[in-house]
Amino acid sequence: MKMLILAAGTGSRLGPLTRNTPKSLLDLGHGLTLLETQLDAIKPSGIHEVVLVTGYRSSQIEAKIQSYDGFDFQIVYNPFFDISNNLVSAWMAMPYIDDEFIIVNGDDVFRAEVLGRLLGTEGDAVMVVSHKDSYDDDDMKVQIKGTLVRKVSKELTAEESNGESIGMIKFSKAGRDWFFKELERSVRRKEALDWYYLRALQNMMDAGLPITYSSCAPNEWAEIDFHPDLVTLKERLSRELLS
């Protein structure tokens, strides 16, 4: 099992903090960067092979992991980081992943238990879904029916939505093959430069491939997109996410 972390973006919505620093290396307090909180949450799972897709300020990330023990890192550099979304980053990792793996966004902070439950959930493609009372326009919303995820999109209405994808998905070997075949089809379209990789998951669902899910509580994870996210996360770290 490998962990694929997508960390190529410029983090422009967090400027000026990201003017000279990649989002993955932002200080979250307690002497930890965002990337280090991810790696600390991954360690208990026993996964030690990590594929990191980088782009913006990649050299800083590459230097940082030199001092981090317990993992075998593979850096994949995305030279199109400033003109593409994360579907391209996921596609570029294809030659480095030939079996089961877990993909996670580089701006997610999560507790080890979230990953543990995901590993214990059966399925060729298993999405981690968080549930809350309401969802906003920037949430990557999902629609679940029974045991399957049927839709995933920021464009879903509140009435259609009963969960939010946290940006973490486990793939079996068969799921890996489905996913990368769909990415291969997608990147041949110019408009795919702007797509999230979850667009490929939706295409897979539309083709009848089953996407199951593992549940996650709202206080077990956080996503850092805007300055308020960072402030809130720093307040929560010692109280919840790292406890």
N, C-alpha and C positions, 0 to 999 in steps of 0.2 A: 504494500500500500504506500502510495506517495501522496504528499500534500502539495497542491499547486496554489501558490499565492500570487494574485494579480496586483502588482504594485508599480505600474508604469506611469500612471497619470500625474499631471502637474499639480493637482490639488489647488487649482486657481481660486476656488471659493473660500479657501482659508488664507488667502493673501492678507497681509504681507508675511505671515508666518512661514509660508512655503516659498518665499522669494528666493531663498538660498538653501532651503532644506526640503527634501522629499517628504511627503505626508507620512510615510512609514517611519520616519525618524523624528517626528514631532515628540516633544517631551510631554508625557502624560502625568508627570509627578511620580513620587516614590522612586525616583531614579530610573524610570522605565520609559522606553520609547514605545510607540504603537506596535512596531514589529516585535519587540521583545515580549510584550503582553501576549501576542499571538503565539509565539514560540513557547512561552511558559505554559500556555493552555494546551498546546499540542503535545508537550513532553509526556504527560501521564498516559497518553494513548499508546505509546510505544512506537509511533511513526517517527522515523528518523531521516527519511529521504524527502527533501524539500526542494521543489522547483520554484524559483522566484522569477517572475517576469517583471523586468524593470525597464525603465526608460528615462524619465526625468531624474536628473542628478544620480544616475545609477552608480557612479563611482563611490558615492558616500555610502550607499547600501552595501556595496561589495566590500568596502573597507570595514563596515560595522560587523558583518557576519564572520569576519576572520577571527574575531575574539569571542565568538559564541560557540560553545562546545555542545556536543550531543547530537549534532545533525550533519548529514551529508548534503551540502547545498549544490544546486545546479542553477547558474544564472542564465537566463534567456533574455537577451536585450531586444526590445521592440523599438526600432528606429522611427516608427510612425506614431509614437506616443502622443505627440502634440496635434495630430490630425485625425485620430481614430478613437473609438470607444473600446471597451474591454473585450468585445467579441474578437477583435484582431489579436489582442494579447493572448486570449485562450487558444486561438488557432495556432499561434506561433509556438506554443508549448507541445504541440502534437508529437514531434519527433522524439521528445524526451519522456513520453509517458506511453508505455505499451501494455499496461495492465490496469488493475483497479486503482482508483485515486479519489481524492477529495479536492474540490476546488473551493477557494474562499477569496472574497474580496480583500484587498490589502488595507482597507479602511475599517474593517470589522474588529471589534474587541468582543471576546466571548469567554465564558467560563468553560473549564475543562469538561464539566458535566454535559454540556451541549454536544461536544464532539463524541463523548462516550455514548450518549443515547443514539446518535447518528450511526456510529459503528455497529450498534446492536440492532439496527432496524434493517429488515430484509428488503431487497429490491434492486433492480438493475440501475435505477436512477432514483435517489432519495433526496428530496429537498428539505432543508430545515426551515420550518415555518413558525413564526411567532404570532400570537393572537393577542389583540387588545380591543378596547371598546370602540375606537374610531381610527380612521386612517386619513392621511392628508395626501395632497397631490404628488409629493415627492416620494412617498412610500412605494416600494415595488410590491404591489398588492397581488394576492392570489385568490382564486376561487377553488374551494375544495368540495368535492362531492363524494361521499363515502370515504374510501381509503385512498382516493386518487386526487392529485392536483389536476384541474381541468384548464385553468387559465392563469397566466402570470403576466402582469403589465402594470405600469404606472397609470395607464389610461382607464383601468377598471373603475367603475363607479363605486361609491360606498355600499350601495345596495347589492352589487355583484360580489363584493369582497368579504371574505371571512378569515383572512390571514395575511401575513406579510412575509415574503422571502427575505431571509437575513443575508443571502449571498453565500450560502454554503451548501454544496451538493456532493453526495457520494455517488460514484459510478462503479459498477462491476466491470469486468472485462467486456462483456457484451454492451453494457451501457456506454463504456468508453468508445467503442466502435461506432455506435449510433451517433453519439455526440460529435465526434470529430468528422464523421461523414457529413453531418448537417452543417458544421462550420465550413467544411470544404466547399459545399454548395453555396453557402452564404457569402463568402469572401469574394466570389466571382461577380458579385453585384456591387456597383459603386456605392449605392446607398447604405450598404452594410458597414461602411466605415463609421457610421453614427450609431450602430446598434449595440445594445448590451448583449452579452452572450446568452442571457436568458431568453432572447428572441429565438435562439436555436432550440431551447427547451420547449417553447410554445409550438414551434414547427413540429417537433417530435410528438407532442401531445396530439396535434391536429392530424398527424399521420397514424394515430391509434396506439402509440407506444405508451405503456403505463408509467407514470411518474408518481411514486408514493412520497410520503413525507414523515418527518420526525418533528415533534412539537418542541417549542422553546418558549419559556416565559419571557415577558418584556424586560424583566430585571436581570436576565442572564446574558444579555448582549447589548451592544451599542454600535452605532455607525457614526463615523465622523465625517460630515460633509461641510458643516458651517461652524462659525465661531461659537454659537451657543451650544452646539454638540460637544465641543471641546471643553467648555467651561463645566457643563453638566457632568461629563465623563470624569473629569478630575475630581469632582465632588463625590462621585459614586465609587471610585476605584477601591478605596480601602473599605468602604462600607458594604459593598455588594460583590462587584465583579471579581475582586481578588481575594475575597474572604474564603 
